[in-house]
Amino acid sequence: MKTKTHVTDITVPHKVSIITLGCSKNTVDSEILTGHLQFNNFQMVNNVDDADTLIINTCGFIDAAKEESVNTIIEAAQLKERGKLKTLVVAGCLSERYGEELKQEIPEVDHFFGTEAYENILKALSPDLKYNLLGERVLSTPKHYAYVKISEGCDHPCSFCAIPLMRGGHRSRSAEDIVAEVSALTRRGVKEFVLVGQDLTYYGKDISGQRTLSDLLRRLSDIQGVEWIRLMYAYPAHFPKDILPVIAERSNICNYLDMPMQHISTNVLKSMRRGITRRALEELIGDIRSAVPSITLRSTFIVGYPNETQADFDELCDFVSTVQLDRLGVFTYSQEDDTYAHILGDPISAEEKEARKKHIMSLQKDISYQKNLDKIGTRVKVLVEEEVNGEYQGRTEADAPEVDNEIFIRSARPLTLGEFVEVEIEDASEFDLFASL
């Protein structure tokens, strides 16, 4: 560990560490930045104690994420003050939105950058560096899966959301670039590709005027070596139903869809500016389940929105109990500056929001337990991810990395991490399955 006194010179650093906060889109950004740094001969280290330069890729989505980002920056600033760091760089969503305020509050930070500022970060760390941005990427995930960002930004006017303020409007990547990236990753041994973006369903509209996610899925599915393709963040309004037969027909596209609904009460959805009603949502769910009968549906809801009445919340609870989604996450409402909902105030107490969240998750816990019990005796394909004390842990196609269920496997023979195996499910808990090879 370095023990030099505080210095501000920013010649080429010897060792760089990146802390990534927030969502999978930030993970991709950090992986790209790491690739650019390594390409330009910076030495990357995982442990901050071993670094002389630290880059914090922040999240600014909701209050909890902002608090985590600010606390991380403050801790890093203290390290810099003690001479443990030479250079401190803050980037990402929080920096994009509150950079000027942060400069005043935390002067120990050498540079603030917004999102996807790879070139500017390189210039700041080494002004005379001769670099060539070729799209290098270093995976931070296990080598068998990777997130693939097919678009950036969002055009939707959701009243509670500040993402367009931080990420800008929707911008699709070209299909050729995405196909080239996935092809390259398969050659590196990646088997599962988790497609991410602020809204996958809007893909292609800014390029051709048409939503072309179905065409992209076919092209990716045709790539040799692609075992699983998983869709995250599908906006329900104007959902492109032409992707459903593609999911049903292609064996390497997971029967899985993450579709954040945010609420079910038409009253709340209207205030949220979601562009959809409860009736339309229920019809869409019916269409999805009809087209892909074995699909796993994941969604997220927001509780404690300013005009959410007790009746609205009861309606949401009834929906959760009746429709029985396979996977569910719940956020408490966070009042965000400069959003449409900001003028509504934040009248529901934090305690009440948390109570509503716990109630919804309690309902979902029972639903998940029953769905898992129904799987006992069935055989499923599992991607092996970890080995702990002779027991293996993995995921089925019904489970996205980091957010969904896990399956624990007993095996008489050693298994290789990243391989696919068939197992028989023998037992279940609320959010886990237990199986043998």
FILUMNU-273149 format. One line per 4 residues: number of its first residue (from 1); for each residue x, y, z of C-alpha. Coordinates in pm, 1 decimal, always signed. Layout:
NUM> X/Y/Z; ...
***
This chain:
1> +0.0/+0.0/+0.0; +130.5/+345.6/-84.1; +186.2/+585.3/+206.2; +290.9/+901.2/+21.7
5> +140.2/+1233.7/+116.9; -145.8/+1382.9/-87.4; -42.1/+1468.8/-443.7; -244.6/+1603.2/-733.2
9> -15.3/+1519.5/-1024.2; -205.6/+1299.4/-1269.4; +65.0/+1143.1/-1482.7; +0.7/+789.0/-1600.0
13> -108.8/+589.8/-1293.2; +56.7/+258.8/-1215.0; -243.8/+72.8/-1080.6; -612.7/+144.5/-1142.7
17> -915.5/+1.8/-963.3; -1281.9/+48.5/-1059.3; -1575.7/+30.0/-818.8; -1905.1/-31.3/-1000.4
21> -2233.1/+57.2/-833.4; -2588.7/+11.3/-959.0; -2732.4/-190.5/-1242.1; -2604.9/-425.6/-1511.0
25> -2580.9/-134.4/-1758.1; -2316.4/+17.8/-1530.7; -2141.0/-319.4/-1522.2; -2110.5/-311.5/-1901.0
29> -1978.6/+46.6/-1891.9; -1710.8/-48.8/-1639.3; -1610.8/-354.5/-1842.2; -1566.5/-140.3/-2152.7
33> -1367.7/+119.0/-1959.4; -1145.5/-156.0/-1814.4; -1081.1/-285.0/-2164.6; -977.8/+60.8/-2286.3
37> -747.5/+109.3/-1987.2; -580.1/-227.7/-2031.5; -540.3/-163.8/-2404.7; -350.2/+151.3/-2312.0
41> -120.6/-36.4/-2071.6; -279.1/+66.5/-1741.9; -249.5/-204.9/-1478.8; -590.7/-299.9/-1337.5
45> -621.4/-424.8/-979.4; -927.6/-554.5/-795.2; -832.9/-435.5/-447.0; -855.1/-60.8/-383.2
49> -571.0/-95.9/-131.3; -342.3/-195.7/-420.1; -442.3/+98.4/-641.5; -301.5/+446.8/-679.9
53> -596.9/+552.9/-895.8; -962.5/+477.6/-822.0; -1256.9/+521.1/-1060.4; -1605.0/+504.4/-904.6
57> -1884.2/+430.3/-1152.4; -2186.7/+565.8/-967.4; -2561.8/+504.1/-967.8; -2817.4/+782.0/-922.7
61> -3145.7/+597.8/-977.1; -3312.4/+618.3/-634.4; -3229.9/+756.8/-288.7; -3068.3/+436.9/-161.8
65> -2845.1/+411.7/-468.7; -2747.9/+777.8/-445.9; -2664.9/+739.9/-77.7; -2446.5/+437.7/-148.8
69> -2265.1/+627.1/-425.2; -2204.4/+935.8/-210.0; -2081.3/+726.3/+83.7; -1842.8/+539.0/-145.7
73> -1704.0/+867.5/-283.2; -1656.2/+1007.0/+68.4; -1470.9/+694.1/+181.5; -1245.3/+716.5/-124.7
77> -1184.5/+1088.9/-60.7; -1069.3/+1001.8/+290.0; -825.4/+748.5/+145.0; -691.1/+1017.3/-86.2
81> -652.0/+1262.1/+201.1; -445.7/+1000.8/+387.3; -222.6/+951.8/+85.4; -355.9/+605.8/+3.5
85> -472.9/+718.7/-341.5; -306.6/+940.9/-595.2; -603.3/+1011.7/-824.3; -977.8/+984.6/-765.6
89> -1223.5/+984.8/-1056.9; -1603.3/+977.0/-1025.2; -1816.9/+883.3/-1327.0; -2159.1/+743.9/-1410.0
93> -2518.9/+845.8/-1345.6; -2481.4/+1033.7/-1016.0; -2189.4/+1230.3/-1154.7; -2380.9/+1303.4/-1475.6
97> -2667.8/+1453.3/-1278.9; -2504.1/+1612.2/-974.6; -2146.9/+1669.0/-1086.5; -2138.1/+2041.8/-1012.6
101> -2280.7/+1998.7/-662.7; -2041.7/+1713.0/-588.4; -1742.9/+1923.6/-696.0; -1832.5/+2174.4/-426.7
105> -1902.6/+1915.9/-159.1; -1613.8/+1673.5/-222.2; -1315.0/+1869.4/-359.4; -1082.5/+1572.9/-307.8
109> -1216.5/+1422.6/-631.2; -985.1/+1505.6/-922.4; -1236.8/+1453.6/-1203.1; -1611.4/+1413.6/-1247.1
113> -1746.6/+1255.6/-1567.0; -2089.8/+1146.1/-1680.9; -2194.8/+819.2/-1842.2; -1995.2/+640.4/-2115.1
117> -1710.8/+895.5/-2085.7; -1439.0/+645.5/-2176.1; -1233.9/+876.0/-2397.9; -1246.9/+1168.7/-2155.6
121> -1140.5/+949.7/-1864.4; -842.3/+823.7/-2063.6; -744.8/+1179.4/-2153.6; -767.3/+1287.3/-1789.4
125> -554.4/+1002.3/-1660.5; -287.3/+1056.1/-1924.0; -314.9/+1372.8/-2137.4; -38.5/+1260.8/-2373.2
129> -161.4/+904.8/-2408.4; -199.8/+773.7/-2761.2; -508.8/+560.6/-2746.2; -735.4/+391.7/-2992.7
133> -1087.8/+311.0/-2879.8; -1166.0/-21.8/-3043.5; -1445.5/-148.8/-2818.3; -1226.5/-364.2/-2596.2
137> -1412.4/-517.1/-2302.9; -1295.6/-710.2/-1998.1; -1569.1/-920.8/-1837.0; -1622.5/-881.5/-1464.3
141> -1887.3/-1154.8/-1459.9; -1806.8/-1527.8/-1453.4; -1674.4/-1624.3/-1796.1; -1985.2/-1824.8/-1892.1
145> -2226.5/-1528.8/-1904.4; -2217.7/-1164.7/-2008.0; -2447.9/-865.3/-2019.1; -2494.5/-717.4/-2365.1
149> -2624.3/-360.8/-2384.2; -2825.3/-326.0/-2704.2; -2930.5/+35.8/-2648.3; -2870.1/+335.8/-2427.8
153> -3104.5/+601.2/-2287.6; -3482.5/+619.8/-2282.7; -3757.9/+818.4/-2455.6; -4039.5/+728.9/-2215.9
157> -4182.4/+1009.0/-1996.1; -4234.3/+810.1/-1674.6; -4312.3/+1062.5/-1402.4; -4095.0/+904.6/-1132.7
161> -3785.0/+831.3/-1338.8; -3471.2/+1040.8/-1384.8; -3295.7/+802.8/-1623.8; -3350.2/+1023.5/-1931.8
165> -3188.8/+1309.6/-1738.2; -2881.4/+1095.6/-1675.1; -2865.0/+871.2/-1981.0; -3035.0/+1083.2/-2246.2
169> -3277.0/+970.3/-2515.6; -3299.1/+621.7/-2661.4; -3012.0/+519.6/-2889.5; -3001.3/+171.8/-3044.7
173> -2672.6/+5.1/-3125.3; -2645.3/-132.1/-3475.5; -2737.1/-497.9/-3512.6; -2401.7/-556.5/-3681.6
177> -2211.6/-428.7/-3376.9; -2417.9/-640.5/-3138.7; -2378.3/-954.2/-3350.7; -2002.3/-893.6/-3372.4
181> -1976.2/-850.3/-2995.4; -2176.4/-1164.0/-2917.6; -1978.1/-1365.3/-3173.9; -1651.7/-1250.7/-3016.9
185> -1774.5/-1335.1/-2666.2; -1877.9/-1686.9/-2770.2; -1520.6/-1743.0/-2888.1; -1411.0/-1650.0/-2536.6
189> -1639.3/-1914.2/-2386.9; -1947.3/-1708.3/-2299.7; -2263.3/-1920.4/-2321.5; -2538.9/-1700.9/-2179.4
193> -2613.1/-1349.9/-2306.0; -2830.4/-1123.0/-2094.1; -2967.3/-844.4/-2314.7; -3004.3/-515.2/-2126.8
197> -3107.0/-157.8/-2200.6; -3340.6/+98.7/-2048.5; -3610.4/-50.6/-2276.8; -3534.0/-349.6/-2498.6
201> -3869.1/-329.1/-2676.9; -3786.3/+11.2/-2828.4; -3483.2/-137.4/-3004.2; -3443.1/-23.9/-3364.9
205> -3714.9/+242.3/-3368.3; -3463.2/+526.9/-3378.7; -3278.6/+359.8/-3667.2; -3553.1/+239.8/-3898.9
209> -3873.0/+376.3/-3748.3; -3973.2/+18.2/-3660.4; -3920.1/-191.9/-3349.9; -3682.2/-462.9/-3469.0
213> -3603.9/-661.5/-3154.5; -3746.8/-977.9/-3313.8; -3501.7/-952.4/-3605.0; -3211.3/-898.1/-3365.1
217> -3313.2/-1201.7/-3159.4; -3314.3/-1422.8/-3468.5; -2967.8/-1305.5/-3569.1; -2825.7/-1360.4/-3222.1
221> -2995.6/-1699.1/-3190.6; -2826.7/-1811.4/-3514.0; -2475.5/-1751.9/-3375.5; -2296.0/-2078.5/-3309.8
225> -2209.5/-2122.5/-2941.6; -2496.1/-1913.1/-2803.0; -2668.9/-2139.1/-2549.5; -2899.4/-1893.0/-2372.5
229> -3032.3/-1547.3/-2461.6; -3217.1/-1369.5/-2182.3; -3429.3/-1052.7/-2207.9; -3428.4/-794.0/-1928.0
233> -3609.3/-457.9/-1904.6; -3897.4/-490.7/-2151.9; -4134.5/-191.5/-2134.4; -4500.5/-308.7/-2142.9
237> -4660.6/-16.7/-2333.1; -4662.3/-85.6/-2710.3; -4497.3/-422.6/-2643.9; -4376.0/-580.7/-2972.5
241> -4566.4/-908.8/-2971.0; -4374.3/-1031.5/-3273.8; -4092.8/-1132.2/-3037.0; -4316.4/-1395.0/-2872.3
245> -4313.0/-1656.0/-3153.0; -3935.5/-1606.4/-3178.4; -3897.0/-1684.4/-2807.5; -4126.2/-1985.6/-2844.4
249> -3951.7/-2123.4/-3153.3; -3585.9/-2072.7/-3065.8; -3451.9/-2321.2/-2811.6; -3159.9/-2100.4/-2713.8
253> -3379.3/-1800.7/-2626.3; -3480.7/-1844.7/-2263.7; -3852.3/-1870.1/-2190.6; -3801.4/-1572.8/-1960.9
257> -3908.6/-1210.5/-1973.5; -3839.7/-926.4/-1733.2; -4117.8/-668.3/-1779.5; -4126.1/-392.2/-1513.9
261> -4493.0/-295.2/-1467.6; -4435.5/-54.0/-1173.9; -4802.9/-68.7/-1066.6; -5137.2/-214.9/-1167.2
265> -5388.9/+48.8/-1060.3; -5492.5/+246.5/-1368.3; -5515.5/+554.6/-1144.9; -5150.2/+522.5/-1044.1
269> -5032.2/+413.4/-1388.5; -5188.3/+726.0/-1539.5; -5009.6/+951.9/-1292.9; -4688.5/+758.6/-1353.5
273> -4729.3/+830.6/-1727.4; -4674.9/+465.6/-1812.6; -4895.4/+472.3/-2123.4; -5094.8/+163.6/-2025.1
277> -5393.1/+55.5/-1813.3; -5455.3/-241.1/-1587.1; -5681.0/-399.3/-1845.8; -5415.5/-365.7/-2117.1
281> -5151.4/-509.6/-1885.3; -5364.4/-811.3/-1802.0; -5438.0/-869.3/-2169.9; -5066.3/-847.5/-2248.4
285> -4980.6/-1099.5/-1977.1; -5245.2/-1330.9/-2117.4; -5105.8/-1296.4/-2469.2; -4751.7/-1365.1/-2348.5
289> -4851.3/-1673.5/-2151.9; -5061.1/-1799.7/-2442.0; -4779.6/-1759.8/-2695.4; -4509.2/-1900.5/-2464.0
293> -4688.9/-2127.0/-2212.5; -4375.6/-2215.2/-2016.0; -4248.2/-1857.8/-1986.6; -4114.5/-1722.4/-1659.1
297> -4242.2/-1368.7/-1603.1; -4049.4/-1129.6/-1381.9; -4163.2/-779.3/-1290.1; -4100.9/-493.5/-1047.4
301> -4345.4/-265.3/-869.8; -4315.8/+68.8/-693.2; -4508.6/+116.6/-368.1; -4566.3/+445.8/-190.7
305> -4605.9/+654.7/-505.9; -4747.7/+995.9/-398.1; -5106.1/+936.3/-512.6; -5117.0/+564.8/-425.2
309> -5422.3/+531.4/-201.4; -5492.2/+237.5/+23.6; -5740.6/+120.4/-238.5; -5471.2/+138.4/-507.3
313> -5236.0/-64.1/-288.8; -5506.9/-320.9/-212.3; -5565.7/-349.8/-587.7; -5195.0/-418.2/-638.9
317> -5199.3/-685.3/-368.1; -5501.5/-849.7/-528.2; -5324.7/-850.9/-864.8; -5009.3/-1008.4/-719.4
321> -5214.8/-1281.6/-551.3; -5431.5/-1350.1/-855.8; -5192.2/-1325.0/-1152.0; -4903.8/-1495.7/-968.4
325> -4594.3/-1373.7/-1147.4; -4295.7/-1605.2/-1123.0; -4043.8/-1345.9/-1006.6; -4108.3/-1011.5/-839.8
329> -3910.5/-720.3/-700.3; -4047.2/-419.7/-512.0; -3905.7/-68.4/-476.3; -4026.7/+201.9/-241.5
333> -4098.8/+533.3/-414.4; -3807.3/+777.2/-423.5; -3879.3/+1144.0/-497.0; -3641.7/+1257.8/-770.7
337> -3551.1/+1617.5/-858.1; -3671.7/+1751.7/-1194.9; -3910.3/+1460.5/-1258.5; -4279.9/+1511.9/-1334.1
341> -4382.6/+1345.4/-1008.0; -4168.5/+1576.8/-796.0; -4447.8/+1834.4/-771.8; -4670.2/+1571.5/-607.9
345> -4446.1/+1574.5/-302.5; -4368.8/+1265.8/-97.4; -4666.0/+1234.3/+140.0; -4638.9/+864.3/+227.8
349> -4401.7/+797.5/+515.4; -4091.9/+583.6/+477.6; -4233.5/+345.7/+738.9; -4557.1/+300.3/+545.3
353> -4368.7/+246.8/+218.8; -4153.6/-19.3/+380.3; -4459.1/-189.9/+531.2; -4625.0/-202.6/+188.2
357> -4309.2/-343.0/+33.1; -4284.6/-615.1/+297.4; -4648.8/-709.1/+249.2; -4612.9/-750.0/-126.9
361> -4295.7/-954.8/-85.5; -4469.3/-1172.8/+172.5; -4741.5/-1248.7/-82.1; -4480.2/-1327.2/-345.3
365> -4286.3/-1548.0/-104.3; -4587.3/-1779.0/-70.3; -4642.6/-1777.1/-448.3; -4279.1/-1858.3/-517.0
369> -4281.4/-2140.7/-261.0; -4583.3/-2307.6/-420.7; -4439.2/-2268.6/-771.2; -4112.7/-2425.5/-651.4
373> -4295.6/-2714.2/-480.9; -4472.6/-2784.7/-811.0; -4132.3/-2840.4/-972.8; -4034.3/-3129.6/-744.9
377> -3987.9/-3444.8/-954.0; -3925.2/-3256.6/-1277.5; -3601.2/-3248.2/-1473.8; -3441.9/-2920.2/-1578.8
381> -3134.3/-2792.7/-1757.1; -2900.5/-2606.5/-1524.1; -2598.7/-2384.5/-1579.2; -2341.4/-2473.6/-1309.7
385> -2193.9/-2159.1/-1153.9; -2025.2/-2232.0/-822.0; -1888.9/-2511.7/-603.3; -1899.5/-2486.2/-223.6
389> -1796.5/-2773.2/+3.9; -1870.5/-3038.3/-255.5; -2214.0/-2899.2/-345.5; -2276.4/-2716.3/-669.7
393> -2489.3/-2410.8/-727.8; -2646.8/-2306.7/-1056.1; -2939.2/-2147.9/-1240.6; -3215.0/-2266.1/-1470.5
397> -3338.2/-2069.1/-1770.5; -3605.9/-1933.1/-1535.2; -3345.2/-1747.8/-1330.3; -3145.2/-1439.6/-1425.3
401> -2803.0/-1382.0/-1267.9; -2792.3/-1210.0/-930.2; -3166.9/-1143.4/-893.0; -3355.7/-1475.1/-912.7
405> -3364.5/-1823.8/-760.4; -3070.9/-2058.3/-726.8; -3057.4/-2435.9/-754.0; -2828.6/-2650.9/-538.5
409> -2702.5/-2972.4/-694.6; -2569.4/-3296.1/-546.0; -2345.1/-3481.8/-785.7; -2144.4/-3801.9/-758.2
413> -1897.0/-3670.3/-1013.6; -1711.1/-3339.9/-1029.7; -1886.3/-3073.0/-1233.4; -1722.1/-2798.7/-1434.1
417> -1823.8/-2441.5/-1367.7; -1996.5/-2305.3/-1675.6; -2122.5/-2641.9/-1802.1; -2486.1/-2734.1/-1857.2
421> -2625.5/-3041.7/-1681.3; -2966.2/-3203.5/-1644.2; -3087.9/-3246.9/-1287.0; -3394.6/-3378.1/-1109.3
425> -3550.0/-3146.2/-852.5; -3596.1/-3316.9/-516.0; -3687.1/-3039.5/-273.7; -3772.8/-2670.7/-263.7
429> -3780.6/-2363.2/-42.3; -3932.7/-2021.9/-109.2; -3655.3/-1903.6/-339.5; -3427.0/-2203.2/-390.0
433> -3442.1/-2549.4/-545.2; -3247.7/-2863.7/-447.0; -3160.9/-3130.7/-699.4; -2935.4/-3421.2/-789.8
437> -2754.6/-3486.5/-1114.9
***
